[in-house]
């Protein structure tokens, strides 16, 4: 843990604490803070508007006499912030300016996307974009554009201020506007579907910044849209390749359908004679691979499928996205199998 002492006051003081390898992802500490006080922070750009604008989101905790503020998201390197210790009635008890250092780093690249097929269904629900380093969470619609034969599509994606990122801010989920995907919904009828069968599309990334403030290189992918996918996934038909008892060989599950890989990764588990089997999960194209921490025992096992498994069109086992409603009751399922010794 590296500590930046950027300002101290007579009866205590502010400091910024962060890991040495991620100096922008830390917390603000005030030493000797009065009970009931709070740390509130704003970007330096808005310091003259703190009465009208909300502060940076985060969590306040106590560590003895110290008050700690942990921002909800990592702060941007090279940025400046005005920080205040405030009483319960918003009286300013102490003020400080936090200046985060700029960071020299290697170039950030877009290293993967899903789905990567050349032909995608008309009712596709989402894209995933994976980057080599943490990204700036906030992005503008002008930086991620979906084009139909070169013409940008308006309101193609659900717009979320901070984006739908994984915890490390290295994977972004882009959700196509659900109201334009599902037939019979007002947005679909008024604006039409986002994707049209037979059309040629380009997903284009330009001007996105990483967490270090660097603009990443432009990227794009092209695809054609086919007919909508109205088939529910059927895990009962997926082939299992079983290991032998007393080995740590991997179990392979063949997934012949276009299943959302990141949902799949957290929606399957294996249970044996003595409970849940612990191990490492990896994904290869059309395969879910499980390697146990301990050798497989001989006996009966259950492969548990959660109900929220989804394919690329948002269809779940026994329920199509097209006909889904909040009243639907979804059920998990299981596959039974045996692991035996080598004969």
Secondary structure, 3 states (H helix, E strand, C coil): CEEEEEEEECCEEEEEEECCCCCCCEEEEEECCCCCCEEEEEEHHHHHHCCCCCCCCEEEEEECCEEEEEECCCCCCCCEEEEEEECCCCCEEEEEEEECCCCCCCCCCEEEEECCCCEEECCCCEEEEEECCCECCCCCHHHEEEEECCEECCCCECCCCCCEECCCCCEEEEEECHHHHCCCCHHHHHHCCCCCCCCEEEEEECCCEECCCCECCCEEEEEEEECCCCCCCCHHHCCEECCCCCCCCCEEEECCCCECHHHHHCCEEEEECCEECCEEEEEECCEEEEEECCCCCCEEEEEEECCCCCECCCCECCECHHHCCCCCCCCCEEEEEEECCCC
